[in-house]
Amino acid sequence: MFYVNIRNCGNFLTAAIFSIRYIEVIGLLFTVILFTFSSSGGSWTRYIDSKISAQTGIILEKEPFFFRMNPALLVSILYTIIGLIIFILLISIIIL
């Protein structure tokens, strides 16, 4: 039997549409997700605060935007940069 995972199909289609390799899509997606969860005070925090304020009637203090650089985020940024460099070298036919 042939089993198709919907998430993998979406990544494959994204890579095919933009003519890039699967590794760049995953690296960029993982970097964006890690950036979102390693920062505080952004749009996600404001959304949750407004939702809680609407439900409870208590106005919460606004949190300033704060970004925490952690090793996982650094590695994912490095992974994405290396993947993009290899992709550029493949496009320019420097490496085959």
LINCORSUL-V395421 format. One record per residue. N is the residue number from 0. SS is DSSP state (H for helix, E for strand, - for the rest). PSI is psi as a letter, one per 40 degrees, with the letter a starting at -180 (* if undefined). BURIAL is 1 if it has 24 or more other ideal C-beta (glycine too) atoms within 12 Angstrom, else 0. Layout:
n->N ss->SS psi->PSI burial->BURIAL
n->N ss->SS psi->PSI burial->BURIAL
This chain:
n->0 ss->- psi->i burial->0
n->1 ss->- psi->h burial->0
n->2 ss->- psi->h burial->0
n->3 ss->- psi->h burial->0
n->4 ss->- psi->h burial->0
n->5 ss->H psi->d burial->0
n->6 ss->H psi->d burial->0
n->7 ss->H psi->d burial->0
n->8 ss->H psi->d burial->0
n->9 ss->H psi->d burial->0
n->10 ss->H psi->d burial->1
n->11 ss->H psi->d burial->0
n->12 ss->H psi->d burial->0
n->13 ss->H psi->d burial->0
n->14 ss->H psi->d burial->0
n->15 ss->H psi->d burial->0
n->16 ss->H psi->d burial->0
n->17 ss->- psi->e burial->0
n->18 ss->- psi->f burial->0
n->19 ss->- psi->i burial->1
n->20 ss->- psi->i burial->1
n->21 ss->H psi->d burial->0
n->22 ss->H psi->d burial->0
n->23 ss->H psi->d burial->1
n->24 ss->H psi->d burial->1
n->25 ss->H psi->d burial->1
n->26 ss->H psi->d burial->1
n->27 ss->H psi->d burial->1
n->28 ss->H psi->d burial->1
n->29 ss->H psi->d burial->1
n->30 ss->H psi->d burial->1
n->31 ss->H psi->d burial->0
n->32 ss->H psi->d burial->0
n->33 ss->H psi->d burial->1
n->34 ss->H psi->d burial->1
n->35 ss->H psi->d burial->0
n->36 ss->H psi->e burial->0
n->37 ss->- psi->e burial->0
n->38 ss->E psi->i burial->0
n->39 ss->E psi->i burial->0
n->40 ss->- psi->e burial->0
n->41 ss->- psi->a burial->0
n->42 ss->H psi->d burial->0
n->43 ss->H psi->d burial->0
n->44 ss->H psi->d burial->0
n->45 ss->H psi->d burial->0
n->46 ss->H psi->d burial->0
n->47 ss->H psi->d burial->0
n->48 ss->H psi->d burial->0
n->49 ss->H psi->d burial->0
n->50 ss->H psi->d burial->0
n->51 ss->H psi->d burial->0
n->52 ss->H psi->d burial->0
n->53 ss->H psi->d burial->0
n->54 ss->H psi->d burial->0
n->55 ss->H psi->d burial->0
n->56 ss->- psi->e burial->0
n->57 ss->- psi->h burial->0
n->58 ss->- psi->h burial->0
n->59 ss->- psi->i burial->0
n->60 ss->- psi->i burial->0
n->61 ss->- psi->h burial->0
n->62 ss->- psi->h burial->0
n->63 ss->- psi->i burial->0
n->64 ss->- psi->h burial->0
n->65 ss->E psi->h burial->0
n->66 ss->E psi->h burial->0
n->67 ss->- psi->h burial->0
n->68 ss->- psi->h burial->0
n->69 ss->- psi->i burial->0
n->70 ss->H psi->d burial->0
n->71 ss->H psi->d burial->0
n->72 ss->H psi->d burial->0
n->73 ss->H psi->d burial->0
n->74 ss->H psi->d burial->0
n->75 ss->H psi->d burial->1
n->76 ss->H psi->d burial->0
n->77 ss->H psi->d burial->0
n->78 ss->H psi->d burial->0
n->79 ss->H psi->d burial->1
n->80 ss->H psi->d burial->0
n->81 ss->H psi->d burial->0
n->82 ss->H psi->d burial->1
n->83 ss->H psi->d burial->0
n->84 ss->H psi->d burial->0
n->85 ss->H psi->d burial->0
n->86 ss->H psi->d burial->1
n->87 ss->H psi->d burial->0
n->88 ss->H psi->d burial->0
n->89 ss->H psi->d burial->0
n->90 ss->H psi->d burial->0
n->91 ss->- psi->e burial->0
n->92 ss->- psi->f burial->0
n->93 ss->- psi->d burial->0
n->94 ss->- psi->i burial->0
n->95 ss->- psi->* burial->0
